[in-house]
Amino acid sequence: MIHIENLQKVYEDIPGHVPAIQQIHLQINRGEIFGIIGHSGAGKSTLLRCVNLLERPSSGTIQIDGEEMTRLDSRQLQAKRRKIGMIFQHFNLLSSSTVAENIAFPLKLAGMEQAKIQARIQELLDLVGLQEHANKYPNQLSGGQKQRVGIARALANHPDILLCDEATSALDPQTTKAILALLLDINQKLGITILLITHEMQVIRAICDRVAVMEKGLIVETGKVLDVFLKPQHPVTKDFVGQVSDFSTSSGNDQGIIQSDRHGTLIRITYIGEQTYEPILFETVKSTNVSFAILQGTISSMKSVPYGQLVVELTGGHQEEIASVIAKLEQEGIDVEVLTP
């Protein structure tokens, strides 16, 4: 769907010509929700805006459905952009136009006839839950309602791709949750590929399939969201994961337990899927001389996929028997990390 190779953007007017982004390689699949996370200045907004050439890259390639974006002439690029919707952090609505007129704006630019515009407006108002607000102006709407208008406008031309530029960072937590649920619903109903940027790991956790972590213009880590959350590798990723409280065991905060006066073997067990609710640990140790104590644990879900993590102390039996318990857990498909010998 979106294939990015060796992308670089250098702002020539900045002293030193430091690249805003460099060596970017990404493959975003059709129909997935792909998140890009990074601190302010990491380059994520520049990368997003390069996808539809609002920022023209200095070098590298961006292919969408096999078409190289930088090779399109102005007419071809305009047509391609109609299939790429964009949602902004601060909504970017026309303040002197009604909700319906804001949604109609890209349709009029595309030359759609009035009867079809009215039908499409109604269809989009129904989709985003603003049926009663068609004739209101932006200053009469809440932040969440304004963003719903922005989403409806971005969907007006039946896009294949939706770009979200910090779409929830100006919203309160409850409204953010509702907007993310709407984006997930749109993805599932319409099959639209969504590429979003954020500085909030909770947003990535809520709706994304895969994530790329950016720092200083580079992608420092990428992978499936569950893998990145449960096994973060880069310090920046660990910092972001540490912001989500129930991932404390995977982000280094179990050091207090490791360094305390424990005499058994400490392990961290990660469950994914239906195994989360099965008594696999109990069944594994019940016929042995090994006993266990749960020192830390969490059970949650991510995009309806359950997961769990436990920090467990294994005691009793010989070291060989403890090793056998660990081996049996791994045979069951459980990820086991030994924290102490």
TAHU-V324991 format. One record per residue. N is the residue number from 0. OMEGA is omega as a letter, one per 20 degrees, with the letter a starting at -180 (999 if undefined). Layout:
BEGIN
{{N & OMEGA} {N & OMEGA}}
END
This chain:
BEGIN
{{0 & r} {1 & a} {2 & a} {3 & a} {4 & r} {5 & a} {6 & r} {7 & r} {8 & r} {9 & r} {10 & a} {11 & a} {12 & r} {13 & a} {14 & r} {15 & r} {16 & r} {17 & a} {18 & r} {19 & r} {20 & a} {21 & r} {22 & a} {23 & r} {24 & a} {25 & r} {26 & a} {27 & a} {28 & r} {29 & r} {30 & a} {31 & r} {32 & a} {33 & a} {34 & r} {35 & a} {36 & r} {37 & r} {38 & r} {39 & a} {40 & a} {41 & r} {42 & a} {43 & r} {44 & r} {45 & r} {46 & a} {47 & a} {48 & r} {49 & a} {50 & r} {51 & r} {52 & r} {53 & r} {54 & r} {55 & a} {56 & r} {57 & r} {58 & a} {59 & a} {60 & r} {61 & r} {62 & r} {63 & a} {64 & r} {65 & r} {66 & r} {67 & a} {68 & a} {69 & a} {70 & a} {71 & r} {72 & a} {73 & a} {74 & r} {75 & r} {76 & r} {77 & r} {78 & a} {79 & a} {80 & r} {81 & r} {82 & r} {83 & r} {84 & r} {85 & r} {86 & a} {87 & r} {88 & a} {89 & r} {90 & r} {91 & r} {92 & r} {93 & a} {94 & a} {95 & r} {96 & r} {97 & r} {98 & a} {99 & a} {100 & r} {101 & r} {102 & a} {103 & a} {104 & a} {105 & r} {106 & r} {107 & r} {108 & r} {109 & r} {110 & r} {111 & a} {112 & a} {113 & a} {114 & r} {115 & r} {116 & a} {117 & r} {118 & a} {119 & r} {120 & a} {121 & r} {122 & a} {123 & r} {124 & r} {125 & a} {126 & a} {127 & r} {128 & a} {129 & a} {130 & a} {131 & a} {132 & a} {133 & a} {134 & r} {135 & r} {136 & a} {137 & a} {138 & r} {139 & a} {140 & r} {141 & r} {142 & r} {143 & r} {144 & r} {145 & r} {146 & r} {147 & r} {148 & r} {149 & r} {150 & r} {151 & r} {152 & a} {153 & a} {154 & a} {155 & a} {156 & r} {157 & a} {158 & r} {159 & a} {160 & r} {161 & r} {162 & a} {163 & a} {164 & a} {165 & a} {166 & a} {167 & a} {168 & r} {169 & a} {170 & r} {171 & a} {172 & a} {173 & r} {174 & r} {175 & r} {176 & a} {177 & a} {178 & r} {179 & r} {180 & r} {181 & r} {182 & r} {183 & r} {184 & r} {185 & r} {186 & a} {187 & a} {188 & a} {189 & a} {190 & a} {191 & r} {192 & a} {193 & r} {194 & a} {195 & r} {196 & a} {197 & r} {198 & a} {199 & a} {200 & r} {201 & r} {202 & r} {203 & a} {204 & a} {205 & a} {206 & a} {207 & r} {208 & r} {209 & a} {210 & r} {211 & r} {212 & a} {213 & r} {214 & r} {215 & r} {216 & a} {217 & r} {218 & a} {219 & r} {220 & r} {221 & r} {222 & r} {223 & a} {224 & a} {225 & a} {226 & a} {227 & r} {228 & a} {229 & a} {230 & r} {231 & a} {232 & a} {233 & r} {234 & r} {235 & r} {236 & r} {237 & r} {238 & r} {239 & a} {240 & r} {241 & r} {242 & a} {243 & a} {244 & a} {245 & r} {246 & a} {247 & a} {248 & a} {249 & a} {250 & r} {251 & a} {252 & r} {253 & a} {254 & r} {255 & r} {256 & a} {257 & a} {258 & r} {259 & a} {260 & r} {261 & a} {262 & r} {263 & r} {264 & r} {265 & r} {266 & r} {267 & a} {268 & r} {269 & r} {270 & r} {271 & r} {272 & a} {273 & r} {274 & a} {275 & a} {276 & a} {277 & a} {278 & a} {279 & a} {280 & a} {281 & a} {282 & a} {283 & a} {284 & a} {285 & a} {286 & r} {287 & r} {288 & a} {289 & r} {290 & a} {291 & r} {292 & r} {293 & a} {294 & r} {295 & r} {296 & r} {297 & r} {298 & r} {299 & r} {300 & r} {301 & a} {302 & r} {303 & r} {304 & r} {305 & r} {306 & r} {307 & r} {308 & r} {309 & r} {310 & a} {311 & r} {312 & r} {313 & a} {314 & r} {315 & r} {316 & r} {317 & r} {318 & r} {319 & a} {320 & r} {321 & r} {322 & r} {323 & r} {324 & r} {325 & r} {326 & r} {327 & r} {328 & r} {329 & r} {330 & r} {331 & r} {332 & r} {333 & r} {334 & a} {335 & r} {336 & r} {337 & a} {338 & r} {339 & r} {340 & 999}}
END
